[in-house]
Structures are given as structure tokens and as C-alpha cells.
Amino acid sequence: MSRYKRGRFQPENRREEIAGRREKRFDMHWVIGTGWIHTHGMAERGFPEIEVREVPDFLAEAAAALLRSVCNYMLDEAVHIKPGETMATSPQTRFRLIKPEPLPGEEDHYTVERLQIVDVEQICESCGLKESELN
């Protein structure tokens, strides 16, 4: 039995089912118990694979939606995101993509370009200080 939970995070949503199935663009895997959610299939289209790490189980669906959003943006807009770039899905949701170190035991996933989504330190709009400077 695979350690990957499959089928739950397919790049489809209800609107696409109603409008007709969109071609399968990439797969998403959740390695149960590790919080590692990542894509497969983006490299075949000339884009980096995307991952998030240390996601609590109760946020796995939201993390998968974020990955799906980033991947669909790259595919739909033909944008190749580079390490260090910052993106936003809303004014409150900003993140950066970095080149990750391979996870121990999963080195075979890093033979293609892969980017990891990480948090961006928030800056107070009132005083201009970073979140870490306010505490």
C-alpha cells in the first residue's frame, strides 16, 4: 500500500465538473503523518513542482487548494516562478517560494526543479515593523 493518499487532492473542482472535465494537469500527493503535500506532473510541462511542508492534517485541504492555485496560475498564465519570488492569493495571504533541501529518504523527488511555499514575515501597515520586531 502506498504511503501517499491519492484521489483526495485532484486538480478538479465542482465548477469544472459541471462545465466539463478539464484535462488532468498534475497530481497532488499528501504523505500522511508528515504534513508534506506536493505535486507531480508540473515538470513534464516545463514548470517546477510545488510543495508545502509541516501542514497539520486539519489544514491539508486548504494547503492543497493553495498548491492547486499556484500550479494553475503557472499553467494558465505560462509563468515560470523562480526561487525567492513572492506571490499573493489575497491581500492577507502572501507567501514566498524557495528552493528546498531534499527531504531525507525522498531525494528521488528532487531530480526535477521543485519549489517550496513558505510564509512571508508580515509587516505592520501602521508602523512598518516586521512581525518578529513587534513581539
N, C-alpha and C positions, 0 to 999 in steps of 0.2 A: 504494500500500500504506500502510495506517495505521501511525503510529508507536506505536500502542497495542497491547500484547499482550493479546489478548482470549481469553476462554474458560478461562483457567487459574484465575482467581480468582472464579469464580461463587459466589454465596452458597448453596452446597449442600454437604452432607457425606454420607458413606456411610449414616449412620443415616436421614437424610431420604429417600434413595433407596429404602431398604428399607421405610420406613413410608409411602411415597407422597410424591410431589414436593410441596414447599412452593411456594406461589406465588412467582414471581420478584419480589423486593422491591427490589433495587438492582443496579447493575452496578459492577464494580470494574475500574479501568484501571491498568496499570503502564506508565509511559513508559520504555521500555528505554533504559538508559545514563544515566539521570538520577537514579534512586532515588526518583522521585516516584510514589507509589501513592495513588489517590484514588477516591472514589465518584461515581456519577451515579445519580439517581433518588430520593435521600432528600428533596430539596427538594420534589418532587412530592407527597410525603406530609406536608409541613409540618415537616420536620426539617432541620438543617444537613447539608450534605455534609461528609465527613470525609476528611482526607489525612494522609500522613506524607511526609517528605522525606529525601533523602540516605540511603536504605536501600541497603546493599550487596546486590548480586544474590543472594548466598547466603542472605540473610535476608528476601528478598521474600515467600516463602510464610508465614513467621512474622508479618511485618508485615501481610500480607493477612488472616491469621487474627485479629489484634488489631483491625483495622478492622471486620471482619465481626462480631466480638464486640460492639464499641461500637454499631454500627448495629442489630444485632438487639436489644440491650438497649433502645435508644431506641424501636424499633418495638414490641417485646413489652410493655414497661412503660409506654409512652406518656410517656416522659420527654424533655423538651427540654433538652439540655445547653447551658449558657451559657459564653461565653468566660471563662477563668480557673478553671473548676471542675476539681477533681482527681478522678480515678477510679482504681480498682484492679481487676485481674483476679485477683490473688493477694496475699498479704502482701508478696512481694518485687517485684511488678510494679505500680508506681504511675506515673501519668502525668497530665499536665495538658493541657487543650485551650485553645488560644489562637486569636484571630482573626489569620490570617496575612496578610502582604503578598502581593499577587498575584505570581506568578512571571512574569518578563519573557517576553512572547510568548504567555502563556496567560491574559491578562486576561479573556477570554470565560468562563472557568471561575469567575470571581469575581463574576458578576452575581447570584448567589444566595448565601445565607449559607453560609459554609464555615469549618470549624474544623480546626486542625492539631494533631496529637498531638505533644507534646514531653515530654522527660524531666523528672522532678521530682528535684531535688537530694536525695539520701538523707541522713538524719540518723542518726548513730551512736546505737544504743539504749543503749550503756554510758555515754557521756559527754555526749550531746546536741549534739555539734558537727556542723556540716554537712560533707559530703564534701570540699568545697573548703578548709575550715579544717583538715582533718586532714593535708593534704599539705604 
